[in-house]
């Protein structure tokens, strides 16, 4: 029982470190891209995610240090060295947890925007009613 509790604490600590280094959105998007295309270069990832190569490099190092991805050297078709970034089992679990958090965050943002739009529609209807009665807005 104690071992299971310690593993849970370690997972929570690792998640806390990751959260402090990378946002849920960035972490989710990079893990998703690497899972789909492990041979992506840092430059390709940076372009796809709309961030600098430096941020990708920093993020990949953090994910490697945390054991979420494994970087393996290879030689590509142009005889240039590169890396294959494979998600580890721990990385797959982190991706799933991150996907849930990211989904909840985006859903909350969506619901807040919907509420704001309802309020704006209500205000617009009031303004329209006032304008049709000849009131100054």
N, C-alpha and C positions, 0 to 999 in steps of 0.2 A: 504494500500500500504506500509506504514512504517513497519507494522508487518511482511509482506512478505519479505521485504528487511532485516529486523533484523534476521529472520529465515535463510535466505541465508547466512548472515554473520556468524551466529552461525555454520552452516554446514561447511562453509569454514574454520572457526577457528578450529572446531573439526577435520577436515581433516588434517589441518596443524599440529596439535598436534600428530595425529596418524602417519603422515609421519615422524615426528621427532623421534618417538619412534620405529616404525617398518617400514621396507622397504615394498614397494608395493608387492614384490614377497612373502615375509614372511607373510604379512597380508592376501593376497589373499589365499595362501595355507592353512593357519590356519583356516580362515573362511570357506573355501571350505570343509576342513576335518570335521569341527564341524557341518556344515550343513548336511553332509552325515552320520556322526556318533557322535551324541551329547554325548554319554556315553564314549567317548574316554578318557582314563586316560592321565595325563600329560606325563607319561613315554612313552605311546604308541604314542602320538603326537610327542614327541621329537625324537623317533626312526624313525617314518614315514617321518619327515621333516629333519632329519639329523642334529639336533641341540641339545644343552644341555637341560636338564629338567629345569634348572634355566632360560634359555631364554624363554622357553615355559611358565613358571610360570609368568615371567615378562610381556610377551606378553598378556597372558590371563588377568592378573590384569589390564593392560592398556585398553584392550577391554571392560572389565567389567566397569571400571571407566568411560569410554566414552559412556557407554550405548549401545554398539554394540552387546554384548552378556550378557546373564543372567546365573549365576551359581546357580544351585539348588542342595542341598544335597539329596542323596539317599543311600540306602543300597543295595550292589550288591549281586550276587548269593552266594558268599563266605562269606556273612555276614560282609563285610568290607565296611566302609563308602566311598563314592565317590561323584562325581559331574556329573550333566548333564549340558552341556553348550549349551544353545539355542540361536540362533541368534534372536535378536529383529528386529522389522521392520526397525529401524534405521541401524541395522547391515546388513540387507539384502540390503538396499540402498547403504551402504558403500562397501559391497562386489561387487555389480554391478559396482560402480564407479571405484573401485580398479581393477576389471577385465579389464575394458576398458583401464585404464592407463597401466596396466601390459602387455596387448596385444600390445598396441602401442609401448611400450618400447622393447618388444621382436621382433616385426616386424622391428623396426629400426635397432636393432642388426643384424637380419637376412639379411636385405638389405645391411648393411655395410659389412658383411662377403661375400655376393655375389659379391659386387663390388671389394673387395680385391681378391677374387678368380679369377675374370675376369682379373684383372691386372697381377696376377701371371701366369695365362695361357698365356697371351700375352707375358710376359717375357720368359716363357719356350719355346714358339714357336720361338722367336728371338734367343734364345740360340741354339735350335735345328738347325735352318737355318744356324747359324754361324758354328756349328760343322760339318754340311754336306758340307760346303764350305771349310773346313780345317782351319778355323780361330781358334786361341787360345782364350779360354774363360777367 
